Amino acid sequence: MAGIIYTLLAVIFGAFVLWMVWSVLNRGSKNRIASLKVEDIEKSANELIQKYGNDALSEADKLARECIAIGDFQGETIWKLVSKEIRKIQSLGPQN
């Protein structure tokens, strides 16, 4: 019984440490993202669509994955916002 309790405490402590590390790495990113202009996201989405066409969404997702791979959480969030904007633009269809 004592072994189970120690194991449970170790798991809880490990989860707490991971949460603390994540919050230190991600601190302040919400404020920085909030200062990003919607126009910049729209412009980036449109530029990717012009450059990559139907592959723009996969390109934005790839850039988000590259950011997370190097620990750039802010960059990942920005590219996810660009991906969301690309989906919105593509769902509207061609504009005349």
Backbone torsions as a table, in degrees:
resi	resn	phi	psi	omega
1	MET	NA	-41.3	-179.3
2	ALA	-64.3	-35.0	178.8
3	GLY	-62.4	-38.6	179.2
4	ILE	-66.3	-42.3	-179.7
5	ILE	-63.6	-44.9	179.0
6	TYR	-64.1	-38.5	177.9
7	THR	-64.8	-44.5	178.5
8	LEU	-62.1	-43.7	177.3
9	LEU	-62.5	-38.9	179.0
10	ALA	-65.4	-41.0	178.8
11	VAL	-65.1	-44.9	179.2
12	ILE	-62.6	-43.6	179.2
13	PHE	-63.6	-42.1	178.1
14	GLY	-61.3	-43.4	178.0
15	ALA	-63.7	-39.8	178.2
16	PHE	-62.9	-44.0	179.4
17	VAL	-63.0	-43.9	178.0
18	LEU	-60.6	-42.0	179.0
19	TRP	-63.1	-41.9	179.3
20	MET	-64.3	-43.2	178.5
21	VAL	-62.5	-45.3	179.7
22	TRP	-60.5	-43.5	-178.1
23	SER	-68.6	-32.0	176.0
24	VAL	-68.8	-43.8	-180.0
25	LEU	-66.6	-31.6	-174.3
26	ASN	-99.4	6.3	-173.5
27	ARG	-64.1	135.0	175.8
28	GLY	79.4	-3.6	-175.8
29	SER	-67.1	-31.2	179.5
30	LYS	-64.0	-39.6	179.2
31	ASN	-68.0	-39.3	179.6
32	ARG	-67.6	-39.6	179.1
33	ILE	-66.9	-37.7	-179.4
34	ALA	-62.0	-28.9	-179.3
35	SER	-82.2	-6.3	178.4
36	LEU	-74.7	134.5	-176.7
37	LYS	-82.5	143.0	177.6
38	VAL	-59.6	-36.2	-179.5
39	GLU	-61.2	-34.8	179.2
40	ASP	-67.3	-40.2	177.5
41	ILE	-64.3	-46.0	179.4
42	GLU	-61.8	-42.3	179.8
43	LYS	-63.5	-44.5	178.8
44	SER	-62.3	-42.2	179.2
45	ALA	-62.2	-45.8	-179.7
46	ASN	-65.2	-37.9	178.2
47	GLU	-65.1	-41.3	177.5
48	LEU	-65.2	-38.8	178.4
49	ILE	-64.5	-42.4	178.5
50	GLN	-64.0	-39.6	-175.7
51	LYS	-79.1	-41.9	-172.3
52	TYR	-110.8	-7.3	179.0
53	GLY	62.0	-128.5	-178.1
54	ASN	-68.0	-15.6	179.4
55	ASP	-89.7	5.2	-176.9
56	ALA	-60.6	-40.5	-179.0
57	LEU	-64.6	-44.8	179.4
58	SER	-66.6	-32.4	177.2
59	GLU	-66.9	-44.0	178.0
60	ALA	-63.7	-40.4	177.4
61	ASP	-64.6	-38.7	178.2
62	LYS	-63.3	-42.4	179.2
63	LEU	-64.9	-36.5	176.8
64	ALA	-64.5	-42.1	178.6
65	ARG	-65.2	-37.8	177.8
66	GLU	-64.2	-38.5	178.4
67	CYS	-64.4	-45.4	-178.6
68	ILE	-66.7	-31.1	-179.9
69	ALA	-64.6	-29.1	179.3
70	ILE	-100.7	5.7	176.7
71	GLY	84.4	16.5	179.5
72	ASP	-90.7	84.3	-176.5
73	PHE	-67.8	-35.6	178.7
74	GLN	-65.9	-44.7	178.3
75	GLY	-61.2	-40.4	178.0
76	GLU	-60.8	-44.2	-179.7
77	THR	-62.7	-41.3	179.8
78	ILE	-63.1	-46.5	-179.0
79	TRP	-67.3	-29.2	175.3
80	LYS	-68.9	-36.2	175.2
81	LEU	-65.6	-39.3	177.0
82	VAL	-63.9	-42.2	177.7
83	SER	-59.5	-43.0	179.3
84	LYS	-62.0	-41.1	179.2
85	GLU	-67.3	-39.4	177.8
86	ILE	-61.8	-44.3	177.7
87	ARG	-58.1	-43.0	-179.2
88	LYS	-63.4	-46.7	-178.9
89	ILE	-63.6	-44.8	-178.0
90	GLN	-68.4	-30.0	178.8
91	SER	-71.6	-25.0	177.9
92	LEU	-75.5	-19.8	179.8
93	GLY	82.5	-177.8	-178.4
94	PRO	-64.4	137.6	179.6
95	GLN	-102.4	135.0	178.0
96	ASN	-101.0	NA	NA
